[in-house]
Amino acid sequence: MDKWTVKSELQPTQFILESAFSEQVWCKLQSRSNSVTGICHKTPTVSIYKDNIDVLLQELLDSFSGKRFVLMGDFNYPDIDWSE
């Protein structure tokens, strides 16, 4: 696994989220909001996850229900009409 660097003033701690969606990394940052920040990659390669990658991503998001979090990444949704 690659090593990620976070500004030391934020006092980052590793946050491990058990999920079948494997391409993700999370950390908890020292803040008043007690939130976690994550990065994930939704691969466009269907052969890796078959047809259920959207379900796995939804389950990942559901695990944060009612909690504060920031999720960034490359979600590869080519059919989204961003003008709408």
Backbone hydrogen bonds, N-H to C=O, Kabsch-Sander energy under -0.5 kcal/mol:
donor,donor_aa,acceptor,acceptor_aa,energy
10,L,7,K,-1.7
11,Q,8,S,-1.9
13,T,28,K,-2.2
15,F,26,W,-1.5
17,L,15,F,-0.6
18,E,16,I,-0.6
19,S,17,L,-0.6
22,S,20,A,-1.1
24,Q,22,S,-1.9
25,V,39,I,-1.9
27,C,37,T,-2.3
28,K,13,T,-3.1
29,L,35,S,-1.2
30,Q,10,L,-3.3
31,S,29,L,-0.6
34,N,31,S,-0.6
36,V,68,R,-1.2
37,T,27,C,-2.9
38,G,70,V,-2.8
39,I,25,V,-2.4
40,C,72,M,-2.1
41,H,23,E,-1.9
42,K,74,D,-3.1
43,T,41,H,-0.9
46,V,44,P,-1.0
48,I,45,T,-1.4
49,Y,45,T,-0.7
50,K,46,V,-2.3
52,N,49,Y,-1.2
56,L,52,N,-2.4
57,L,53,I,-2.3
58,Q,54,D,-2.2
59,E,55,V,-2.4
60,L,56,L,-2.0
61,L,57,L,-2.2
62,D,58,Q,-2.6
63,S,59,E,-1.4
64,F,61,L,-1.6
65,S,62,D,-1.8
67,K,64,F,-2.6
70,V,36,V,-2.2
72,M,38,G,-2.5
74,D,40,C,-1.5
75,F,73,G,-0.6
80,I,77,Y,-1.4
82,W,80,I,-1.0
84,E,81,D,-1.5
